[in-house]
Amino acid sequence: MMTAKPEKYEFERHVVLVAPEIHWNTGNIGRTCLAVDACLHLIEPLGFALDDRNLKRAGLDYWKDVKLQVWKNFDRFVEAMAPPDAQIAVFSKTGAESFRCLPQTRRLFLIFGSETKGLPAGIRRRYAVSTYHIPIRSAIRSLNLSTAVGIALYESLRSTALAHEWPATT
């Protein structure tokens, strides 16, 4: 039985990548965003060109359909999108709260840093009360960025009516 897709989802999700460096990760993240109707925001500088064939390859033929916005810097993003602090979730391996404690708001911005540098200290300080982590063992430095985004994005949608639009097979 196929669940009918709502005319407009009751949630709004934004994935924000601050200075992403690896095109494959960004392509995969774009595809994941498209799967749940989330917007992808890229904060410059980018470690790749948006017309890079590897970026498009990772995003498959879906890249053209991703709701994508590119910003010159984080301050311009904040000015334009105006997210209140209650709608911000900043991810860091040193975040204070577990990703399982994400706010259950209709509109939510999930903010991630670059693959090698993480988030700038200024952003972590600015949103110090809104920092989250995904539990990992100390044997590794971090999760892959596209894996972390997928975990956080789907967790943020756990209590929503996200429709599965593919029929079940028997």
Buried (B, 14 or more C-beta within 10 A) or exposed (E): EEEEEEEEBEBBBBBBBBBBBBBBBBBBBBBBBBBBBBBBBBBBEBBBEEEBEBBBEBBEEBBEEBBBBEBEEBEEBBEEBEBEEEBBBBBBBEBEBEBEEBBEBEBBBBBBBBBEEBBBEEBBEBBEEBBBBBEEEEEEEBBBBBBBBBBBBBBBBEEBEBEEEEEEEE
